[in-house]
Amino acid sequence: MSRRNGSSTPETDAAVAVAAQDAPAAPLGRASWSGFLRWSLVVVPVKAYPTVSSSETISFNQLHADCGQRIHYQKVCPLHGKVEAEAIVRGYQYAPEQYVVVETSELDNLRPAKDQGLVLEECIGAGQVEPAWFSGRSLYLAPEGLPAQRPYRVLHEALQTRGKAALGRIVLSGHRHLALVRPAGRLLAMHLLHDPTQVRSRASLEAALRDGAASQEEQQLAALLIETATVAAIDWSKYRDDTAEKLSALIETKIAGRQWVVPAEEPPQVLQLLDALKQSVAEETKRTGRAKPQKRPASCQRRSA
């Protein structure tokens, strides 16, 4: 590996984000949003904190392969050359080389005053929203200030005791988002959802599935595999992403001038379904140390039927 020097510009860094080792143990850090949670006429000042940490990162710089110098990107006007950020405005192209300028204040005026907060509009069952609707960004909501504690707790307990969640809207980073608010422990969590026009229907994929039922033995083995793999409590440390450690090891190895050796992996075996289920049950039983449930004799099954 050749080590190359070059000047640095923050806007050209390409960050490789790695998931935190254990989200519950990571510090909350600073709030990413603060405002009002509005529930009909009830108004609760809240702050929003990201549910995941992105502090464990390794950043790369883009270099010219021939000379090793850092790549720079500049905003350039074809008539006047380089342009500073404060001289740039938004424009919409409505015809070839024809633009209409839209000011930030004009965009702000498009949104009603209630969009300055998180507005809850209706309540639904806590499990009613399918995972496909979740955009992947979640935040914890915490009451801001002592007066906010009581209405916050009332809303939390009302949703929790009834197994409900609330749908609402919020503006973040200049964009209006659909949000789902639900209890998470003693807090309220806000999950940003995709716009309804973006969520694709699964009907065409389901229509392409062939009809047919699994055999009784296949069903029993699949059920047994599920039972054997079921745990009472999740050990999240087993699922942490170790990409950062591996990437650091790769970088240190190349800096030291040593050859990086990729660990050999056995290719996955392609087995018949029944054989795959049987071997999977045996391996899972060995891994977990649980004995397979004894299969009742057919005579007992008939008597209990």
C-alpha positions in Angstrom: 0.0 0.0 0.0 1.3 3.4 -0.9 0.7 6.2 1.6 -0.2 9.4 -0.1 -0.5 13.0 1.2 -3.0 15.6 0.0 -4.9 18.6 1.2 -8.2 18.1 3.0 -11.7 19.4 2.3 -14.5 18.1 4.6 -17.1 18.1 1.8 -15.2 15.4 -0.1 -14.9 12.8 2.7 -16.8 9.6 2.1 -17.7 8.2 5.5 -18.2 4.5 6.1 -20.7 4.4 8.9 -20.7 1.4 11.2 -23.5 0.4 13.6 -22.9 1.0 17.3 -22.0 -2.1 19.3 -24.9 -1.9 21.6 -27.5 0.9 21.0 -28.9 0.9 24.6 -25.4 1.5 26.0 -24.6 4.4 23.6 -24.9 7.9 25.0 -27.9 9.9 23.6 -25.7 12.9 22.8 -27.4 16.2 21.7 -31.0 16.5 20.6 -31.4 16.5 16.8 -34.8 18.3 17.0 -36.9 20.2 19.5 -40.4 21.5 19.2 -44.0 20.9 20.2 -45.8 17.6 20.2 -49.4 18.5 19.5 -52.2 16.1 20.3 -55.5 17.9 19.6 -55.4 20.8 22.0 -52.7 19.2 24.2 -49.2 20.7 23.5 -46.1 19.1 24.9 -42.6 20.6 24.4 -40.3 17.7 23.5 -36.8 17.0 22.2 -35.9 14.3 19.8 -32.8 12.1 20.1 -31.5 9.6 17.5 -32.1 6.0 18.6 -28.8 4.8 17.0 -25.2 6.1 17.3 -23.1 6.8 14.3 -19.9 7.8 16.2 -18.0 4.7 15.3 -16.9 5.6 11.7 -13.9 5.3 9.4 -13.6 8.0 6.8 -11.9 7.7 3.4 -10.6 10.5 1.2 -10.9 10.4 -2.6 -7.5 10.6 -4.2 -6.2 10.9 -7.8 -4.9 7.4 -8.6 -1.9 8.7 -10.6 -0.4 11.3 -8.1 -2.2 10.6 -4.9 -3.5 14.2 -4.5 -6.9 14.8 -2.8 -9.8 15.3 -5.1 -11.7 18.6 -4.7 -15.1 19.6 -5.8 -16.0 23.2 -6.4 -19.3 24.9 -7.3 -18.7 26.7 -10.5 -20.8 29.1 -12.6 -20.0 28.8 -16.4 -19.9 32.6 -16.6 -18.3 33.7 -13.4 -16.3 30.7 -12.2 -16.2 29.6 -8.6 -19.3 30.6 -6.6 -19.5 30.9 -2.8 -22.3 29.1 -0.9 -24.1 32.3 0.1 -24.4 33.4 -3.5 -26.4 30.2 -4.5 -30.2 30.1 -4.6 -32.8 27.4 -5.5 -34.2 27.3 -9.0 -36.7 25.2 -10.8 -36.2 24.4 -14.5 -39.5 24.8 -16.3 -38.1 25.0 -19.8 -34.7 24.5 -21.4 -32.3 26.9 -19.8 -35.2 28.7 -18.1 -35.5 28.8 -14.3 -37.7 30.3 -11.7 -36.0 31.2 -8.4 -37.8 30.0 -5.2 -36.6 31.7 -2.0 -36.3 29.9 1.4 -38.9 32.3 2.9 -41.4 31.3 0.2 -40.9 27.7 1.0 -41.5 28.3 4.7 -44.7 30.2 3.9 -46.0 27.1 2.1 -46.2 25.2 5.4 -48.9 26.0 7.9 -47.9 27.1 11.4 -48.8 23.7 12.8 -46.0 22.1 10.8 -43.5 23.7 13.2 -44.3 20.8 15.5 -45.1 17.1 15.5 -48.8 17.0 15.0 -50.6 13.7 15.9 -53.7 13.3 13.8 -55.1 9.8 14.5 -54.5 6.7 16.5 -54.1 3.1 15.2 -53.2 -0.3 16.5 -49.6 -0.5 17.6 -48.8 -3.3 15.1 -51.0 -2.0 12.3 -48.2 -0.5 10.2 -46.2 -3.0 8.2 -42.4 -2.9 8.3 -42.2 -1.8 4.6 -43.6 1.6 5.6 -40.7 2.4 8.0 -38.0 4.6 6.3 -35.3 3.5 8.7 -35.0 6.6 10.9 -36.2 6.6 14.5 -35.9 9.1 17.3 -36.7 9.0 21.0 -39.0 11.8 22.2 -38.3 13.2 25.7 -40.2 15.9 27.5 -38.5 19.3 27.6 -38.8 21.0 31.0 -40.6 20.1 34.1 -44.1 21.3 33.0 -44.0 19.0 30.0 -43.5 15.9 32.2 -47.2 15.4 33.1 -48.9 15.7 29.7 -46.1 13.6 28.2 -46.7 10.9 30.8 -50.5 11.0 30.2 -50.1 10.6 26.5 -47.5 7.7 27.0 -49.7 5.8 29.4 -52.9 6.3 27.3 -51.2 4.8 24.2 -49.5 2.0 26.2 -52.5 0.8 28.1 -54.6 0.6 25.0 -52.0 -0.9 22.7 -52.1 2.1 20.3 -49.8 4.2 18.3 -50.4 7.7 16.8 -49.9 8.9 13.2 -48.7 12.4 12.7 -46.6 14.7 10.5 -43.4 16.6 11.2 -41.0 18.8 9.2 -37.3 17.7 9.4 -34.5 19.2 7.3 -37.0 21.1 5.2 -39.1 18.0 4.3 -42.5 17.0 5.6 -42.6 13.4 7.0 -45.2 11.0 8.0 -44.4 9.7 11.5 -45.6 7.0 13.8 -45.3 7.7 17.6 -45.5 4.8 20.0 -44.5 3.9 23.5 -40.9 2.4 23.9 -40.3 1.6 27.5 -40.9 4.7 29.5 -40.4 6.9 26.5 -42.2 7.8 23.3 -40.4 6.8 20.1 -41.0 8.5 16.7 -40.5 6.4 13.5 -40.4 8.2 10.2 -42.5 6.5 7.5 -42.3 6.5 3.7 -44.7 8.7 1.8 -47.8 6.6 0.8 -47.1 7.2 -2.8 -43.6 5.6 -2.4 -44.7 2.3 -0.9 -45.1 -0.4 -3.6 -47.9 -3.0 -3.6 -46.8 -6.6 -3.1 -49.9 -7.9 -4.9 -48.0 -8.7 -8.1 -45.3 -10.6 -6.3 -47.8 -12.6 -4.3 -49.7 -13.4 -7.5 -46.6 -15.0 -9.0 -46.3 -17.5 -6.1 -47.3 -21.0 -6.9 -50.0 -22.7 -4.9 -49.1 -25.8 -2.9 -48.7 -26.9 0.6 -45.7 -28.3 2.4 -45.7 -31.9 3.5 -46.6 -32.8 7.1 -42.9 -33.8 7.8 -41.6 -30.6 6.3 -44.1 -28.5 8.4 -43.1 -30.4 11.6 -39.4 -30.0 11.0 -39.8 -26.3 10.2 -41.8 -25.8 13.4 -39.2 -27.8 15.3 -36.4 -25.6 13.9 -38.3 -22.5 15.0 -38.9 -23.9 18.5 -35.2 -24.9 18.9 -34.0 -21.5 17.7 -36.4 -19.4 19.9 -34.8 -17.5 22.8 -36.4 -16.0 25.8 -34.2 -12.9 25.8 -32.1 -11.4 22.9 -28.4 -11.1 23.4 -27.8 -8.0 21.1 -24.0 -8.3 21.5 -24.1 -11.3 19.2 -25.4 -9.2 16.4 -23.0 -6.2 16.6 -21.3 -5.1 13.3 -17.6 -5.8 13.5 -16.9 -4.1 10.1 -15.0 -1.3 11.7 -12.6 -3.7 13.5 -12.0 -5.6 10.3 -11.5 -2.4 8.3 -9.0 -1.1 10.9 -7.1 -4.4 10.8 -6.9 -4.2 7.0 -5.6 -0.6 7.1 -3.0 -1.4 9.8 -1.9 -4.5 7.9 -1.4 -2.5 4.7 0.3 0.4 6.5 2.8 -2.2 7.9 3.4 -3.4 4.4 2.1 -6.9 5.1 -0.2 -8.9 2.8 -3.9 -9.1 3.9 -5.1 -12.6 4.1 -8.8 -13.2 3.6 -10.1 -16.0 5.8 -11.3 -19.0 3.8 -15.0 -19.8 4.0 -16.7 -22.9 3.0 -19.3 -22.4 0.2 -22.9 -23.1 1.3 -24.2 -26.5 0.5 -27.2 -26.9 -1.7 -29.4 -29.6 -0.2 -32.9 -30.9 -0.8 -35.4 -29.2 1.4 -36.1 -32.2 3.7 -32.4 -32.9 4.2 -31.7 -29.3 4.8 -34.4 -29.1 7.5 -33.2 -32.3 9.2 -29.6 -31.1 9.3 -30.6 -27.6 10.4 -32.6 -29.0 13.4 -29.6 -31.2 14.3 -27.1 -28.3 14.2 -29.4 -25.9 16.0 -30.0 -28.5 18.7 -26.3 -29.0 19.1 -25.6 -25.2 19.2 -28.3 -24.4 21.8 -27.8 -27.5 23.8 -31.6 -28.2 23.8 -32.9 -31.7 23.5 -35.4 -32.2 20.7 -39.0 -32.6 21.9 -40.0 -36.3 22.1 -42.4 -37.2 19.3 -45.5 -38.7 20.8 -46.5 -42.2 19.5 -49.3 -42.2 16.9 -51.6 -44.1 19.3 -51.3 -41.2 21.9 -52.0 -38.7 19.2 -55.1 -40.5 18.1 -56.4 -40.8 21.7 -55.8 -37.1 22.4 -57.4 -36.0 19.1 
